[in-house]
Amino acid sequence: MRTQPAALVPLCFLYLLAAESAIAQQGKVVAVRVVGSQRYAEAQVAAASGLQVGQSVGREEIQAAADRLAQLGPFLRSNYRFASKGEEITVEFQVEDAPTVPLWFDNFPWFTDDELTEALRKEVQLFDGTAPEQGEILEAMRAAIQRLLAGRGIQGTVERVLLASPVGEGMIQQFKLTRTTLKVNGVQFGDALAAESKAIRQRLSDLVGQSYSRFAIEVFCNEQVRPIYAQQGYLRAKFGPPTARFAGPPDKPLADNVLVVVPIAPGTMYRWGGAQWSGNAAYGPSALDQILGMRIGEAADGMKLTGAWGAIEREYGRVGYLDAKIKPEAIFDEAKAQVSYGVTIEEGLQYHMGELVITGLSLAAERKLTEVWKLPKGQVFDSGYFQEFFEKVIPQTFENTPVRIEQKGFWLRKNEQTKTVDVLMDFK
C-alpha cells in the first residue's frame, strides 16, 4: 500500500498531533470555559466540573471532568475541547441543558417548601429549584434533605421517585419520608361548599387516619373535591397547596398527628350561555345542542360538559367519522357570570365497512361469528356497534358452547384512499 509523503500531511492534522502530544503530558489549567447552557452561569458549570485554574491535568482528568458533568443530570450531553500553549491549557466544555421537572416535597410538615428549597440551594451544586429526571444530583438532593431532618432529630429515610404529577400534566420528582408514623388527624377545607359536602365527608376516610401524604391529598382533591365545584358551575375554582400543622394544643402539639388545611377560592358560579358550532356538517346545531344537554341559564356543569364532548365524538363515530375531533373553547363573561363555548368540529373522512377478518378460531366458530356480525360491507361504519359487538355480542355468541376464548384482540385498519375500514379480530 502506498503511503502519503510526510510533506503532504495537512497542517491541521499536524496541529492535532501536536495537541495530542501536549495533553498526553501534564499541563496547568489557565482557564475553564463553558458554552451551551442557558440555565447556568459559566462559573457554576466550571465549578461543577471539578477542574480548577492552576490544577495540573492530563487528558484523563479533563475527560473525567466532562463525564462528571454528563452524569450529574442537569445536562443532556457534555463534550470538551482544549487548547495548549506550552504547559498552559485552556479547557472548554460544551454542554446542553436537560429538561427539568418540578420538585414535590411530600410529607415534611416540619418545614415549608421554601425552607427545603433554600437548604438544597446551599448544599447542592447547580440546584436551581427544579430537578432533572435522572442523574447524580438527585442523590445529592436526597442526602441534603436527609441531613436537614437529622439535624432536627427527625427519624425516617428520605426516598425519591419520578411520578406523574397529581395536578396538571407532566412529571414530578417526589421526595418522601418513609418509615414515619405521621398520620392525618383531620382535614379542613377553606370553603363551605367542600366543608359541608356530604359526598366529600363520606370519602374522608381515604385520608383521615392514613399516613400523611400531600400527593394523596392532591389526588383526593382532584378526584373528589374539584368535581363538586365543577358540577355547580365553579369552573375557575382555585385550590391552594395543602398545608399541614401538628394537631393538638399549640403548646403541646401531637408529634405524629397533623391537621391538613386545603385552601379553596371558589370564584364565580357561572351559568350556561350556549354553544356556537363551526365545522359541523353531519349534525346540525340543534342535534349537537341536544347531545350537549345543557339549558340556557342553568349552572354550567363542568363535569357534564366534559362528558358531552366525548359523547359528541362517539356520536360522530356511529356515522363513520372515526377521526372526528371536538375542540371546545370556553368564553367567560364575568359581568353576566356566564360561560359559553365556541366549539370547532373537525369531522374528517366518513368511513364505510370494509373487510371482516377473523383469525385464531376454528372454521365453525369463525362462521358462527361472521353470521352474527350485522354491519355489511359498504355500509357506513358504526364504531358504537363495533364496541357493542366486542363487549356483548361475542360473549353471548359463545355462551354455553365448547369455545373457550382466553385472549382477544380487535383492530380497525383504515384506508383513507378508499374511505373504508377493515375490522380485524384475533382470538386465542
Stockholm file with secondary structure:
# STOCKHOLM 1.0

chainA/1-428         MRTQPAALVPLCFLYLLAAESAIAQQGKVVAVRVVGSQRYAEAQVAAASGLQVGQSVGREEIQAAADRLAQLGPFLRSNYRFASKGEEITVEFQVEDAPTVPLWFDNFPWFTDDELTEALRKEVQLFDGTAPEQGEILEAMRAAIQRLLAGRGIQGTVERVLLASPVGEGMIQQFKLTRTTLKVNGVQFGDALAAESKAIRQRLSDLVGQSYSRFAIEVFCNEQVRPIYAQQGYLRAKFGPPTARFAGPPDKPLADNVLVVVPIAPGTMYRWGGAQWSGNAAYGPSALDQILGMRIGEAADGMKLTGAWGAIEREYGRVGYLDAKIKPEAIFDEAKAQVSYGVTIEEGLQYHMGELVITGLSLAAERKLTEVWKLPKGQVFDSGYFQEFFEKVIPQTFENTPVRIEQKGFWLRKNEQTKTVDVLMDFK
#=GR chainA/1-428 SS CCCCCGGGSCHHHHHHHHHHHHHHSCEEEEEEEEESCSSSCHHHHHHHHCCCTTCEECHHHHHHHHHHHHHHSSEEEEEEEEEEETTEEEEEEEEEECCEECEEECSCTTSCHHHHHHHHHHHSTTCCSSEESSSHHHHHHHHHHHHHHHHTTCCSEEEEEEEECSSSSSEEEEEEEESCCCEEEEEEESSHHHHTCHHHHHHGGGTTTSBCCHHHHHHHIIIIIHHHHHHTTCTTCEECCCEEEECSCTTSCCTTEEEEEECEECCCCCEEEEEEEESCSSSCHHHHHHHHTCCTTSBCCHHHHHHHHHHHHHHHHTTTCTTCEEEEEEEEETTTTEEEEEEEEECCCCCEEEEEEEESSCHHHHHHHHHHCCCCTTSBCCHHHHHHIIIIIHHHHTTTSSCCCSCEEEEEEEETTTTEEEEEEEEC
#=GC SS_cons         CCCCCGGGSCHHHHHHHHHHHHHHSCEEEEEEEEESCSSSCHHHHHHHHCCCTTCEECHHHHHHHHHHHHHHSSEEEEEEEEEEETTEEEEEEEEEECCEECEEECSCTTSCHHHHHHHHHHHSTTCCSSEESSSHHHHHHHHHHHHHHHHTTCCSEEEEEEEECSSSSSEEEEEEEESCCCEEEEEEESSHHHHTCHHHHHHGGGTTTSBCCHHHHHHHIIIIIHHHHHHTTCTTCEECCCEEEECSCTTSCCTTEEEEEECEECCCCCEEEEEEEESCSSSCHHHHHHHHTCCTTSBCCHHHHHHHHHHHHHHHHTTTCTTCEEEEEEEEETTTTEEEEEEEEECCCCCEEEEEEEESSCHHHHHHHHHHCCCCTTSBCCHHHHHHIIIIIHHHHTTTSSCCCSCEEEEEEEETTTTEEEEEEEEC
//
